[in-house]
Amino acid sequence: MGWWNNNQWFWNREWRRTFFEWEVGEERQLKQLFENKSLMKERKESWIWKEDEKHEYSVKFAYRIM
């Protein structure tokens, strides 16, 4: 999927096969989603499920600096 180099993540988008014609646009969209995003090696991300007083669950995204 990728590698770290001096606290910067580099994506490795090598695929095992060539794309079907209908997949080319989807791969382009995926590439655009990741272009302006940066990962931080020192940050641990997680999802938290919490039950409220009505016994319903909600999801919260959380992170902490390691």
C-alpha positions in Angstrom: 0.0 0.0 0.0 2.8 2.4 0.7 5.8 3.4 2.8 7.0 6.0 5.3 10.0 8.2 4.4 11.0 10.8 7.1 7.5 10.9 8.6 5.8 11.4 5.2 3.6 8.6 3.7 4.0 7.7 0.1 1.2 5.6 -1.6 2.1 2.7 -3.8 -0.7 2.3 -6.2 0.5 -0.7 -8.2 -2.3 -3.0 -9.2 -2.2 -6.7 -9.9 -3.9 -6.5 -13.2 -4.8 -3.8 -15.8 -8.1 -2.1 -15.3 -11.3 -2.8 -17.1 -12.4 0.3 -19.0 -15.1 1.1 -16.5 -12.6 1.0 -13.6 -10.3 3.6 -15.0 -12.4 6.5 -13.8 -12.9 5.0 -10.4 -9.1 4.7 -9.9 -8.7 8.3 -11.0 -11.3 9.3 -8.3 -9.5 7.3 -5.7 -6.2 9.0 -6.6 -7.9 12.4 -6.3 -9.3 11.6 -2.8 -5.8 10.8 -1.5 -3.9 13.6 -3.3 -4.4 16.4 -0.7 -4.4 14.1 2.4 -1.4 13.5 4.6 -0.9 10.8 7.2 0.9 11.4 10.5 3.0 8.7 11.8 2.8 9.9 15.4 -1.0 9.9 15.4 -3.2 6.8 16.3 -6.7 7.0 15.0 -9.7 4.9 16.2 -13.5 4.7 16.2 -15.4 4.7 19.5 -18.9 3.2 19.9 -20.8 4.7 22.8 -24.2 3.7 24.3 -26.4 6.6 25.4 -29.2 6.6 28.0 -31.7 5.4 25.3 -29.5 2.4 24.7 -28.7 3.6 21.3 -25.2 3.6 19.9 -23.3 6.4 18.2 -19.9 6.5 16.6 -17.2 8.9 17.3 -13.9 9.3 15.5 -10.9 9.9 17.8 -7.2 10.2 17.6 -4.3 10.7 19.9 -0.7 11.8 19.4 1.7 9.0 20.3 
